[in-house]
């Protein structure tokens, strides 16, 4: 048994700027640990899992290599990074590295997209696959969305008795099903035969279209559109529905929401990561993660849903809520920070207020998902969380509302609904 985590590469992640300038998106801290570490923790818990492969087209990266070394030591499992020579799509990458995935006689492997947050019910998917279908059946993790939001995802129509996928449509234009694809799969080596058929078909089409401008590649294969759509209804593909939490992490705003979901889960899985109220310590409300190296004044009030990185300084009387503060940042006395990501080594002056608008799903709808909002609507910036890039300096006594501040800026006044370049 192995696991493959698809981490993508630098050309995407534009919705994650300016945070993806400093660190590859999979290493962005969510609830105190790099986003992809949640995936690795979940995989390491599956009995008999022998190896975890990260796959993407980031250049060999110092931060990525350091992370892999420390994760291998912590989870006692081999973790390797396989670098694609170009963006090959979700299916093209695993097809390109199929020998690496199957080496050592892998009988089955998980494929997880790095930009989702979830409880990762991997063990349950394995048991479900053993109960259902033949040895060569494949399992998609599905969850329920509301009718309007389902259109933004891959929609699955399944047989209610057997859970066999009968129909699969990626981002349909009209309503197809409320069951959506979570981007977490369980495959057996037989999947490569199906991906290979798509590869061959792509090659034939390219030969026929020799007059085309040559930028298409037969190797670019998308699991969702090219493989699942063809497999649906053939008795090979099943959906395992989870009631656990799940969300995409496409934009920086969704990172704060994902952080809340993970912090919530820590009470069950990692209670040691949650800060407690102690005499002489800051006031903690709800779930808060504080890195042991952070220095926090006892009169600060933190939470709910706050994650504080290493070496952060929080002064007297600071109020922090629904925010992520990245390493080395400094919040001077009496600042108020709400719905904000404070970038690495940024400084917020005394009595300043930095606030954003949360882009949370509708709390009254149990199936609501976070909307992947565009930055602009009708030519105006959509109010969203406030993001300070790295090394941003905010002076004392100013107000920054719903703004995105690019790295290395020193602001001199208040701003509202702006991108400060």
VEXVEXKE-939347 format. One record per residue (C-alpha): residue number from 0; residue in three letters; y, x, z negated. Coordinates in pm, 1 decimal, padded with zeros to 6 digits, always signed. Example, Ala and Ser with C-alpha at 12.3 -4.5 7.8 and 13.67 -1.06 7.14 Angstrom:
<recs>
- nr,rest,py,px,pz
- 0,ALA,-00450.0,+01230.0,-00780.0
- 1,SER,-00106.0,+01367.0,-00714.0
</recs>
This chain:
<recs>
- nr,rest,py,px,pz
- 0,UNK,+00000.0,+00000.0,+00000.0
- 1,UNK,+00343.0,+00132.9,+00094.0
- 2,UNK,+00701.4,+00008.4,+00107.4
- 3,UNK,+00969.6,+00062.3,+00370.4
- 4,UNK,+01334.1,+00004.7,+00281.1
- 5,UNK,+01567.6,-00035.5,+00580.7
- 6,UNK,+01902.6,+00118.4,+00486.4
- 7,UNK,+02076.8,+00098.9,+00824.8
- 8,UNK,+02346.6,+00347.0,+00908.8
- 9,UNK,+02711.7,+00437.1,+00927.4
- 10,UNK,+02827.5,+00236.6,+01230.6
- 11,UNK,+02776.3,-00095.1,+01047.7
- 12,UNK,+02898.6,-00175.9,+00700.5
- 13,UNK,+03246.8,-00236.6,+00834.6
- 14,UNK,+03274.6,-00539.8,+00608.3
- 15,UNK,+03206.9,-00305.2,+00321.5
- 16,UNK,+03507.9,-00085.0,+00383.1
- 17,UNK,+03693.3,+00087.9,+00222.7
- 18,UNK,+03403.2,+00141.1,-00019.2
- 19,UNK,+03159.4,+00263.6,+00245.8
- 20,UNK,+03400.7,+00549.8,+00331.9
- 21,UNK,+03300.9,+00734.6,+00014.4
- 22,UNK,+02931.1,+00667.7,-00021.8
- 23,UNK,+02658.2,+00526.1,+00205.5
- 24,UNK,+02641.7,+00153.7,+00134.0
- 25,UNK,+02283.1,+00166.4,-00005.1
- 26,UNK,+02408.2,+00402.3,-00278.8
- 27,UNK,+02697.2,+00177.6,-00383.4
- 28,UNK,+02647.7,+00096.4,-00753.7
- 29,UNK,+02558.5,-00265.8,-00825.7
- 30,UNK,+02510.3,-00348.7,-01196.1
- 31,UNK,+02535.9,+00020.2,-01279.8
- 32,UNK,+02272.0,+00163.9,-01045.5
- 33,UNK,+02273.3,+00231.9,-00669.1
- 34,UNK,+02204.4,-00085.4,-00469.3
- 35,UNK,+01879.4,+00047.5,-00326.0
- 36,UNK,+01749.0,+00155.4,-00668.6
- 37,UNK,+01681.5,-00210.2,-00752.0
- 38,UNK,+01446.8,-00218.9,-00450.9
- 39,UNK,+01276.9,+00105.3,-00555.4
- 40,UNK,+01228.1,-00018.5,-00913.5
- 41,UNK,+01064.6,-00335.7,-00783.5
- 42,UNK,+00834.7,-00141.2,-00546.8
- 43,UNK,+00737.9,+00109.1,-00817.6
- 44,UNK,+00613.8,-00177.9,-01034.4
- 45,UNK,+00358.8,-00294.0,-00775.3
- 46,UNK,+00017.0,-00157.9,-00879.2
- 47,UNK,-00135.3,+00072.9,-00619.6
- 48,UNK,+00186.4,+00132.5,-00422.1
- 49,UNK,+00152.7,+00492.0,-00298.7
- 50,UNK,+00478.1,+00574.1,-00120.7
- 51,UNK,+00827.3,+00442.3,-00051.9
- 52,UNK,+00995.5,+00525.8,+00280.4
- 53,UNK,+01368.3,+00480.6,+00331.6
- 54,UNK,+01452.8,+00434.4,+00697.1
- 55,UNK,+01792.2,+00446.6,+00863.2
- 56,UNK,+02020.2,+00658.6,+01075.7
- 57,UNK,+02248.3,+00816.1,+00817.4
- 58,UNK,+02275.1,+01189.1,+00878.4
- 59,UNK,+02100.4,+01392.1,+00606.7
- 60,UNK,+02346.6,+01336.6,+00329.8
- 61,UNK,+02391.3,+01531.0,+00009.1
- 62,UNK,+02432.7,+01216.8,-00203.8
- 63,UNK,+02127.3,+01055.8,-00043.4
- 64,UNK,+01908.8,+01364.2,-00097.0
- 65,UNK,+02020.0,+01392.2,-00461.3
- 66,UNK,+01944.3,+01025.2,-00517.5
- 67,UNK,+01594.9,+01054.7,-00364.9
- 68,UNK,+01507.1,+01356.0,-00580.8
- 69,UNK,+01617.3,+01183.9,-00901.4
- 70,UNK,+01447.5,+00854.8,-00806.5
- 71,UNK,+01118.4,+01036.1,-00737.8
- 72,UNK,+01132.8,+01197.4,-01080.3
- 73,UNK,+01225.3,+00873.1,-01254.6
- 74,UNK,+00969.4,+00645.7,-01086.6
- 75,UNK,+00690.8,+00904.6,-01036.0
- 76,UNK,+00630.2,+00793.7,-00678.6
- 77,UNK,+00681.0,+00982.6,-00347.8
- 78,UNK,+01002.9,+00866.0,-00178.0
- 79,UNK,+01097.8,+01001.2,+00164.6
- 80,UNK,+01384.0,+00939.7,+00403.2
- 81,UNK,+01300.2,+00893.6,+00772.5
- 82,UNK,+01602.5,+00932.1,+00994.9
- 83,UNK,+01616.2,+00734.4,+01319.5
- 84,UNK,+01781.1,+00910.4,+01613.4
- 85,UNK,+01982.0,+00593.5,+01686.0
- 86,UNK,+02010.9,+00236.1,+01562.9
- 87,UNK,+01673.5,+00093.6,+01662.0
- 88,UNK,+01696.4,-00250.6,+01502.9
- 89,UNK,+01479.4,-00382.0,+01219.7
- 90,UNK,+01158.5,-00363.7,+01423.9
- 91,UNK,+01232.7,-00058.2,+01637.3
- 92,UNK,+01262.4,+00174.1,+01337.4
- 93,UNK,+00928.7,+00083.4,+01183.1
- 94,UNK,+00763.7,+00098.6,+01527.6
- 95,UNK,+00911.7,+00443.4,+01592.4
- 96,UNK,+00775.8,+00572.2,+01257.8
- 97,UNK,+00448.6,+00376.6,+01264.6
- 98,UNK,+00238.5,+00694.0,+01227.7
- 99,UNK,+00428.9,+00788.7,+00912.1
- 100,UNK,+00388.5,+00437.4,+00769.9
- 101,UNK,+00015.1,+00424.3,+00844.5
- 102,UNK,-00060.9,+00784.5,+00739.1
- 103,UNK,-00304.7,+00796.8,+00450.4
- 104,UNK,-00464.9,+00473.7,+00569.3
- 105,UNK,-00207.9,+00216.6,+00456.0
- 106,UNK,-00369.5,-00128.1,+00452.8
- 107,UNK,-00044.5,-00318.0,+00405.3
- 108,UNK,+00323.8,-00240.3,+00360.6
- 109,UNK,+00637.1,-00416.5,+00244.1
- 110,UNK,+00957.7,-00405.1,+00447.9
- 111,UNK,+01278.3,-00469.4,+00252.1
- 112,UNK,+01634.2,-00483.0,+00382.1
- 113,UNK,+01861.9,-00274.9,+00161.4
- 114,UNK,+02154.7,-00518.1,+00172.9
- 115,UNK,+01989.7,-00800.5,-00020.1
- 116,UNK,+01967.1,-00847.7,-00393.9
- 117,UNK,+01666.7,-01030.4,-00529.8
- 118,UNK,+01406.4,-01050.8,-00802.3
- 119,UNK,+01171.8,-00903.3,-00537.6
- 120,UNK,+00853.2,-01103.6,-00612.8
- 121,UNK,+00640.7,-00842.7,-00432.3
- 122,UNK,+00327.5,-00885.5,-00642.9
- 123,UNK,+00342.0,-01263.0,-00587.3
- 124,UNK,+00371.4,-01208.2,-00210.5
- 125,UNK,+00058.6,-00990.1,-00219.1
- 126,UNK,-00138.0,-01251.2,-00413.1
- 127,UNK,-00011.3,-01524.2,-00180.1
- 128,UNK,-00125.6,-01324.4,+00124.7
- 129,UNK,-00471.2,-01277.7,-00027.4
- 130,UNK,-00501.5,-01652.1,-00097.0
- 131,UNK,-00374.1,-01759.8,+00245.8
- 132,UNK,-00449.0,-01667.3,+00598.4
- 133,UNK,-00673.4,-01392.3,+00724.5
- 134,UNK,-00653.7,-01025.8,+00636.3
- 135,UNK,-00410.0,-00967.1,+00921.7
- 136,UNK,-00156.7,-01234.1,+00836.4
- 137,UNK,+00205.2,-01148.0,+00758.6
- 138,UNK,+00431.1,-01293.0,+00488.6
- 139,UNK,+00806.7,-01356.9,+00496.0
- 140,UNK,+00987.7,-01418.1,+00168.6
- 141,UNK,+01185.1,-01741.2,+00202.3
- 142,UNK,+01431.6,-01928.3,-00016.5
- 143,UNK,+01613.5,-02260.4,+00005.4
- 144,UNK,+01973.5,-02276.5,+00127.6
- 145,UNK,+02195.1,-02578.3,+00173.2
- 146,UNK,+02209.1,-02740.0,+00515.9
- 147,UNK,+02539.8,-02595.7,+00634.2
- 148,UNK,+02479.9,-02240.7,+00513.7
- 149,UNK,+02125.6,-02225.7,+00651.1
- 150,UNK,+02279.8,-02181.2,+00998.4
- 151,UNK,+02396.9,-01831.8,+00901.5
- 152,UNK,+02043.1,-01706.8,+00841.9
- 153,UNK,+01700.5,-01698.2,+01002.0
- 154,UNK,+01555.6,-02048.5,+00957.3
- 155,UNK,+01185.8,-02110.8,+00897.4
- 156,UNK,+00993.1,-02431.3,+00965.7
- 157,UNK,+00661.2,-02417.6,+00781.3
- 158,UNK,+00357.5,-02638.3,+00735.9
- 159,UNK,+00401.2,-02790.3,+00389.4
- 160,UNK,+00031.2,-02756.4,+00300.7
- 161,UNK,-00053.0,-02409.6,+00428.2
- 162,UNK,+00300.5,-02255.1,+00438.3
- 163,UNK,+00220.5,-02127.7,+00787.8
- 164,UNK,+00540.0,-02059.4,+00984.2
- 165,UNK,+00541.9,-02294.4,+01283.1
- 166,UNK,+00888.8,-02223.7,+01412.5
- 167,UNK,+01144.3,-01946.9,+01352.5
- 168,UNK,+01506.3,-01940.6,+01473.0
- 169,UNK,+01758.1,-01669.8,+01388.5
- 170,UNK,+02105.1,-01816.8,+01311.6
- 171,UNK,+02051.8,-02147.8,+01494.3
- 172,UNK,+02347.5,-02343.9,+01629.3
- 173,UNK,+02220.3,-02673.7,+01485.9
- 174,UNK,+02026.1,-02753.8,+01170.2
- 175,UNK,+01661.5,-02641.0,+01185.2
- 176,UNK,+01541.9,-02596.6,+00827.0
- 177,UNK,+01667.1,-02533.5,+00474.7
- 178,UNK,+01417.1,-02251.2,+00425.4
- 179,UNK,+01581.8,-01919.1,+00513.2
- 180,UNK,+01450.2,-01567.6,+00564.2
- 181,UNK,+01525.1,-01334.7,+00269.6
- 182,UNK,+01477.4,-01012.1,+00466.4
- 183,UNK,+01169.6,-00910.2,+00261.8
- 184,UNK,+00832.3,-00895.8,+00438.2
- 185,UNK,+00469.7,-00803.3,+00380.0
- 186,UNK,+00293.2,-00667.6,+00689.1
- 187,UNK,-00045.2,-00523.1,+00776.7
- 188,UNK,-00088.8,-00253.5,+01045.9
- 189,UNK,-00162.4,-00535.9,+01294.5
- 190,UNK,+00215.1,-00601.6,+01315.0
- 191,UNK,+00251.8,-00289.1,+01531.5
- 192,UNK,+00048.3,-00449.5,+01806.3
- 193,UNK,+00298.9,-00738.0,+01819.2
- 194,UNK,+00599.7,-00503.9,+01807.9
- 195,UNK,+00431.5,-00292.5,+02078.3
- 196,UNK,+00409.4,-00596.6,+02306.0
- 197,UNK,+00785.2,-00649.8,+02268.3
- 198,UNK,+00842.1,-00279.2,+02341.3
- 199,UNK,+00635.4,-00299.9,+02660.0
- 200,UNK,+00812.6,-00616.9,+02768.1
- 201,UNK,+01150.7,-00450.8,+02707.9
- 202,UNK,+01044.1,-00152.2,+02917.2
- 203,UNK,+00936.7,-00371.3,+03207.3
- 204,UNK,+01263.0,-00563.3,+03194.4
- 205,UNK,+01459.5,-00238.1,+03197.4
- 206,UNK,+01265.9,-00116.5,+03501.7
- 207,UNK,+01352.5,-00440.7,+03678.9
- 208,UNK,+01718.0,-00408.1,+03581.3
- 209,UNK,+01770.6,-00051.7,+03689.3
- 210,UNK,+02110.7,-00144.7,+03819.7
- 211,UNK,+02223.9,-00223.7,+03461.9
- 212,UNK,+02454.5,+00028.6,+03299.5
- 213,UNK,+02168.4,+00201.1,+03119.0
- 214,UNK,+02289.4,+00157.2,+02761.2
- 215,UNK,+02003.4,-00071.5,+02663.6
- 216,UNK,+01701.3,+00086.6,+02506.2
- 217,UNK,+01348.4,-00049.4,+02510.6
- 218,UNK,+01305.2,+00088.6,+02157.8
- 219,UNK,+01568.6,-00142.6,+02008.8
- 220,UNK,+01356.2,-00422.6,+01863.0
- 221,UNK,+01466.7,-00688.1,+01616.1
- 222,UNK,+01189.5,-00817.6,+01393.2
- 223,UNK,+01359.0,-01151.8,+01347.3
- 224,UNK,+01452.0,-01253.5,+01702.6
- 225,UNK,+01190.0,-01059.7,+01899.8
- 226,UNK,+00880.2,-01065.8,+01679.5
- 227,UNK,+00892.9,-01359.4,+01437.3
- 228,UNK,+01002.7,-01609.0,+01701.4
- 229,UNK,+00698.3,-01512.7,+01911.5
- 230,UNK,+00455.9,-01510.4,+01616.1
- 231,UNK,+00555.7,-01851.6,+01479.1
- 232,UNK,+00291.0,-02119.1,+01527.9
- 233,UNK,+00010.2,-01872.1,+01597.2
- 234,UNK,-00149.0,-01879.0,+01251.8
- 235,UNK,-00036.2,-01522.6,+01175.5
- 236,UNK,+00289.8,-01570.9,+00989.9
- 237,UNK,+00332.7,-01734.9,+00649.3
- 238,UNK,+00630.6,-01794.9,+00422.9
- 239,UNK,+00623.9,-01740.9,+00047.8
- 240,UNK,+00904.9,-01942.5,-00108.2
- 241,UNK,+01077.9,-01802.3,-00413.5
- 242,UNK,+01292.0,-01987.6,-00665.7
- 243,UNK,+01421.6,-01659.0,-00802.7
- 244,UNK,+01776.0,-01540.3,-00732.0
- 245,UNK,+01859.6,-01397.6,-00391.2
- 246,UNK,+02181.5,-01302.1,-00214.8
- 247,UNK,+02298.5,-01086.7,+00073.3
- 248,UNK,+02530.3,-00794.7,+00002.8
- 249,UNK,+02732.5,-00780.8,+00322.2
- 250,UNK,+03088.0,-00760.8,+00195.1
- 251,UNK,+03240.8,-00595.4,-00108.8
- 252,UNK,+03297.3,-00940.1,-00263.0
- 253,UNK,+02926.9,-01012.0,-00252.7
- 254,UNK,+02866.6,-00687.8,-00450.3
- 255,UNK,+03036.1,-00842.0,-00755.5
- 256,UNK,+02822.5,-01154.4,-00720.6
- 257,UNK,+02505.2,-00942.7,-00681.2
- 258,UNK,+02609.8,-00743.0,-00985.9
- 259,UNK,+02624.1,-01068.1,-01184.9
- 260,UNK,+02273.6,-01167.9,-01071.2
- 261,UNK,+02126.6,-00830.0,-01164.9
- 262,UNK,+02310.4,-00809.2,-01500.9
- 263,UNK,+02171.0,-01152.3,-01576.0
- 264,UNK,+01820.5,-01029.6,-01500.7
- 265,UNK,+01863.0,-00720.5,-01721.8
- 266,UNK,+01827.4,-00935.1,-02035.6
- 267,UNK,+01461.2,-00972.5,-01929.9
- 268,UNK,+01393.2,-00645.8,-01745.0
- 269,UNK,+01631.2,-00379.1,-01885.6
- 270,UNK,+01791.7,-00503.3,-02210.3
- 271,UNK,+01881.5,-00140.3,-02288.1
- 272,UNK,+02127.4,-00142.3,-01996.2
- 273,UNK,+02338.3,-00423.2,-02144.6
- 274,UNK,+02622.9,-00334.0,-02379.4
- 275,UNK,+02617.8,-00491.2,-02727.4
- 276,UNK,+02899.1,-00574.0,-02968.1
- 277,UNK,+02908.4,-00299.0,-03230.6
- 278,UNK,+03149.8,-00235.1,-03518.6
- 279,UNK,+03430.8,-00014.1,-03387.6
- 280,UNK,+03331.4,-00082.4,-03026.9
- 281,UNK,+03500.1,-00296.7,-02759.9
- 282,UNK,+03454.3,-00674.6,-02756.0
- 283,UNK,+03171.5,-00763.8,-02516.5
- 284,UNK,+03148.5,-01112.7,-02367.3
- 285,UNK,+02841.7,-01198.6,-02161.5
- 286,UNK,+02657.6,-00934.0,-01959.2
- 287,UNK,+02827.3,-00594.3,-01935.5
- 288,UNK,+02693.7,-00257.0,-01822.6
- 289,UNK,+02872.7,+00053.3,-01956.0
- 290,UNK,+02772.8,+00403.2,-01849.1
- 291,UNK,+02708.5,+00620.6,-02157.8
- 292,UNK,+02979.8,+00869.2,-02050.1
- 293,UNK,+03257.1,+00605.5,-02028.2
- 294,UNK,+03526.2,+00609.4,-02296.2
- 295,UNK,+03638.5,+00262.6,-02401.2
- 296,UNK,+03900.8,+00169.8,-02660.7
- 297,UNK,+03776.1,-00059.9,-02935.5
- 298,UNK,+04049.6,-00316.3,-02866.1
- 299,UNK,+03941.1,-00369.8,-02502.6
- 300,UNK,+03774.1,-00700.4,-02409.1
- 301,UNK,+03504.7,-00671.1,-02140.5
- 302,UNK,+03300.7,-00932.2,-01959.5
- 303,UNK,+03139.1,-01136.7,-01842.9
- 304,UNK,+02991.7,-00958.3,-01539.7
- 305,UNK,+03149.8,-00615.5,-01573.5
- 306,UNK,+02993.9,-00287.8,-01467.9
- 307,UNK,+03160.0,+00040.1,-01571.1
- 308,UNK,+03062.6,+00369.7,-01408.2
- 309,UNK,+03043.0,+00721.5,-01544.8
- 310,UNK,+03346.1,+00894.9,-01689.2
- 311,UNK,+03563.0,+00581.5,-01678.4
- 312,UNK,+03847.9,+00556.8,-01931.8
- 313,UNK,+03954.4,+00214.2,-02058.0
- 314,UNK,+04266.2,+00205.5,-02276.5
- 315,UNK,+04377.1,-00019.7,-02561.4
- 316,UNK,+04404.8,-00394.2,-02509.7
- 317,UNK,+04256.3,-00384.8,-02158.7
- 318,UNK,+04101.5,-00711.0,-02029.9
- 319,UNK,+03823.4,-00671.7,-01770.6
- 320,UNK,+03630.6,-00959.2,-01617.0
- 321,UNK,+03401.0,-01005.6,-01311.1
- 322,UNK,+03469.1,-00649.8,-01191.7
- 323,UNK,+03306.4,-00321.2,-01098.6
- 324,UNK,+03484.2,-00003.7,-01213.4
- 325,UNK,+03354.7,+00305.1,-01033.2
- 326,UNK,+03319.3,+00651.5,-01179.1
- 327,UNK,+03620.9,+00848.9,-01290.9
- 328,UNK,+03861.6,+00552.9,-01281.7
- 329,UNK,+04119.7,+00516.1,-01554.1
- 330,UNK,+04263.4,+00185.7,-01682.2
- 331,UNK,+04568.4,+00245.7,-01898.9
- 332,UNK,+04664.2,+00034.4,-02200.9
- 333,UNK,+04697.5,-00343.5,-02163.7
- 334,UNK,+04596.1,-00366.3,-01800.4
- 335,UNK,+04426.3,-00684.6,-01686.3
- 336,UNK,+04160.7,-00651.6,-01413.6
- 337,UNK,+03987.3,-00964.1,-01278.9
- 338,UNK,+03753.8,-01006.3,-00975.5
- 339,UNK,+03823.0,-00653.0,-00859.9
- 340,UNK,+03638.2,-00339.8,-00752.7
- 341,UNK,+03825.5,-00036.4,-00884.1
- 342,UNK,+03744.9,+00266.1,-00666.7
- 343,UNK,+03637.4,+00613.2,-00772.6
- 344,UNK,+03904.5,+00813.2,-00961.2
- 345,UNK,+04164.6,+00536.9,-00928.1
- 346,UNK,+04430.8,+00483.4,-01193.0
- 347,UNK,+04588.5,+00156.0,-01303.9
- 348,UNK,+04912.6,+00192.1,-01502.1
- 349,UNK,+05001.9,+00019.5,-01830.9
- 350,UNK,+05057.4,-00357.1,-01833.4
- 351,UNK,+04958.8,-00384.4,-01465.5
- 352,UNK,+04758.3,-00683.0,-01347.5
- 353,UNK,+04504.0,-00643.5,-01066.0
- 354,UNK,+04336.3,-00964.2,-00962.7
- 355,UNK,+04129.6,-01109.1,-00679.1
- 356,UNK,+03984.3,-01448.1,-00587.6
- 357,UNK,+03607.9,-01469.7,-00630.5
- 358,UNK,+03404.4,-01568.0,-00324.8
- 359,UNK,+03124.9,-01716.6,-00534.0
- 360,UNK,+02886.3,-01981.2,-00404.7
- 361,UNK,+02949.2,-02338.9,-00516.7
- 362,UNK,+02825.2,-02347.9,-00880.1
- 363,UNK,+02735.7,-02718.7,-00851.2
- 364,UNK,+02494.5,-02661.9,-00564.3
- 365,UNK,+02173.6,-02489.7,-00676.0
- 366,UNK,+02097.7,-02384.9,-00316.9
- 367,UNK,+02442.9,-02253.7,-00226.7
- 368,UNK,+02460.6,-01896.2,-00100.1
- 369,UNK,+02761.0,-01667.2,-00081.7
- 370,UNK,+02958.6,-01712.9,+00240.8
- 371,UNK,+02999.1,-01400.8,+00449.2
- 372,UNK,+03369.8,-01461.0,+00494.5
- 373,UNK,+03569.5,-01290.9,+00763.4
- 374,UNK,+03861.8,-01082.8,+00640.7
- 375,UNK,+04112.4,-01294.3,+00830.6
- 376,UNK,+04145.9,-01661.6,+00898.4
- 377,UNK,+04421.9,-01799.7,+01125.7
- 378,UNK,+04575.9,-01452.7,+01136.3
- 379,UNK,+04609.9,-01435.9,+00758.4
- 380,UNK,+04408.2,-01240.6,+00506.3
- 381,UNK,+04152.0,-01467.9,+00339.9
- 382,UNK,+04202.2,-01453.7,-00038.3
- 383,UNK,+03908.2,-01256.5,-00174.0
- 384,UNK,+03836.1,-01001.5,-00439.7
- 385,UNK,+04081.4,-00713.4,-00470.6
- 386,UNK,+03945.1,-00372.5,-00371.4
- 387,UNK,+04101.3,-00039.9,-00458.9
- 388,UNK,+03961.7,+00247.4,-00252.5
- 389,UNK,+03906.6,+00586.5,-00411.9
- 390,UNK,+04195.8,+00774.3,-00576.8
- 391,UNK,+04441.4,+00485.4,-00562.9
- 392,UNK,+04729.8,+00494.2,-00811.4
- 393,UNK,+04884.5,+00169.2,-00930.5
- 394,UNK,+05209.0,+00204.6,-01128.4
- 395,UNK,+05281.3,+00039.8,-01461.6
- 396,UNK,+05381.8,-00326.9,-01481.1
- 397,UNK,+05303.0,-00435.0,-01126.3
- 398,UNK,+05082.7,-00717.3,-00999.9
- 399,UNK,+04829.6,-00666.3,-00719.0
- 400,UNK,+04673.9,-00992.3,-00595.8
- 401,UNK,+04398.0,-01046.3,-00333.5
- 402,UNK,+04467.2,-00712.8,-00169.7
- 403,UNK,+04265.1,-00429.0,-00022.5
- 404,UNK,+04408.1,-00083.1,-00083.2
- 405,UNK,+04275.0,+00200.0,+00128.9
- 406,UNK,+04189.1,+00535.0,-00035.5
- 407,UNK,+04447.0,+00787.9,-00159.5
- 408,UNK,+04740.6,+00548.6,-00183.7
- 409,UNK,+05013.2,+00560.2,-00445.8
- 410,UNK,+05169.0,+00216.9,-00471.4
- 411,UNK,+05524.5,+00171.3,-00587.6
- 412,UNK,+05553.4,-00207.0,-00622.3
- 413,UNK,+05360.0,-00534.2,-00643.3
- 414,UNK,+05155.6,-00668.4,-00349.4
- 415,UNK,+04993.0,-00999.9,-00266.2
- 416,UNK,+04743.0,-01089.1,+00012.3
- 417,UNK,+04781.0,-00755.8,+00189.9
- 418,UNK,+04573.5,-00476.0,+00329.6
- 419,UNK,+04759.6,-00162.3,+00231.2
- 420,UNK,+04677.5,+00103.9,+00487.5
</recs>
